[in-house]
């Protein structure tokens, strides 16, 4: 028995160490723990799949049998009256160098790297260093050039730089659409441009492209498809693609030949007179169609970002409100004639070269206050044509005061002063004419000769066009047609108002023409006397932007006229902002008006005769 005990004891000792024994129950416990942990992990994963990641997993699964995509719509083009393309989209390409991580492919490329750099740089027309610095030893994908023409892209794609059959190796081409302007800056302020919004998406800004961006841009198409395991499309009731809607095309009333000549002469005139800016509008008074509209300084719509002064981007002919001066006088005399408060043979005897404001209004605060002729000299007895020729402020005011104030105010509204025209340009604004109840006789006096009353250049030419068009004022418009694949909309001339009768308008037209013969346009416009031109100048002080009153030695100079005066084919307004060579329109805007007229008279078939 002792031996047995000895043997039992010796089995429990190995080299002086004890071997512990475990109960089988402990092993079962460990296995249970492991199973519980595994079950917990499985439950957590099921929870994550079913709840946390359910949407992404559904999307992943749907991608196995569904596909969707968008289709880009073509942006509409803009053309002039004769079909000349002014703005259109064309395909351009971004060029990339690209390689995989395959060692054989990379070795093939880098063995001929110098040849690749030389060929690509030559075709792109850039320095070799421009390409070489981008082709690093570890590059995989790098941009080489942006907005490249299709011809250059094709030259690169067909060039077998690495030998026969290697055309396009190492290159990748990404297609996109770019807005281009084939005639450069022509009609830039009418067109506006396609810029970017805060998210970097295309956005029309200024001009027609700003106002009609949604119509020009169209809308993207959308497709939804279900596929079988082989990738074939299954036609189901849900398969209902939304086709892209192409952008609308716009045809303008602008005549490119006239527009070009106007822009050239305007640029010259602004420089010669050292004006801050200049604007011109030429309109057909019979229809309201705008034949030319220009501003200087101008810009290239394709490179709008190069302009450092934002105001240059504005179409100042429709955006800037200003006091337009004595071009108001024909309107004032027309109002008095139509109201019946003066007759066709009306005369005014200017004995002093001034008008006593207290005497005319009875306002005590106007004692000792006067308005004057431009040189403070009396002009004597003047008929209507003489008032225009001398641009006599006191006589215009006296004629205006013959009309009751409420009636005078209503006539101004009928001529469109303070009325929004809606020509379809994003930067168009309107003047503000304070309510009638806030007007005084002093307001009526100053408004009679165009001071203290304001309008945009477009509103002024619209108002005077009523006189040119025998008393009928047409809505100005610059778009003659809008079309897409479904419909074509032709814009028709539209009557806005009939502020005065035909008889009155024709009397004023004739007197304006007689005024030109009496030097209403000044001594620098002698050439104009050979034509049947009715015209008027306006020189107005520049109102202070931060308070009451006017800036010293600064003016806005306006000249407006139409021909032939008895059957006008056009009416043109020229405005120069703050000319430096003189404050008077006869020395600044009139020479520009004359230069433009002489440049376009043959195009408009204006014959000599007076």
Buried (B, 14 or more C-beta within 10 A) or exposed (E): EEEEEEEEEEEEEEEEEEEEEEEEEEEEEEEEEEEEEEEEEEEEEEEEEEEEEEEEEEEEEEEEEBBEEEEEBBBBBBBBBEEBEBBBBEEBBBBBBBBEEEEEEBEBBEEBEEEBBBBBBEBBEEEEEBBBEBBEEEEEEBEBBEEBBBEBBEBBBEBEBBEEEEBBBBBBBEEEBBBBBEBEBBBBBBBBBBBEEEEEEBBBBBBBBBBBBEBBBBEBBBBBBBBEEEEEEEEEEEEEEEEBBBBBBBBBBBBBBBBBBBBBBBBBBBEBBEBBBBBBBBBBBBBBBBBBBBBBBBBBBBEBEEBEEEEBBBBBBBBBBBBBBBBBBBBBBBBBBBBEBBEEEBBBEBEBBBBBBBEBBEEEEBEEEBBBBBEEEBBBEBBBBBBBBBBBBBBBBBBBBBBEBEBBBBBBBBBBBBBEBEBBBBBBBBBEBEEBEEBEBBBBBBBBBBBBBBBBBBBBBBBBBBBBBBBBBBBBBBBBBBBBEEEEEEBEEEEBBBBBBEEBBBBBBBBBBBBBBBBBBBEBBEEBEEBBBBBBBBBBBBBEEEEEEBEEEBBBBBBBBBBBBEEBBBBBBBBBBBBEEBBBBBBBBBBBBBBBBBBBBEEBEBEEEB
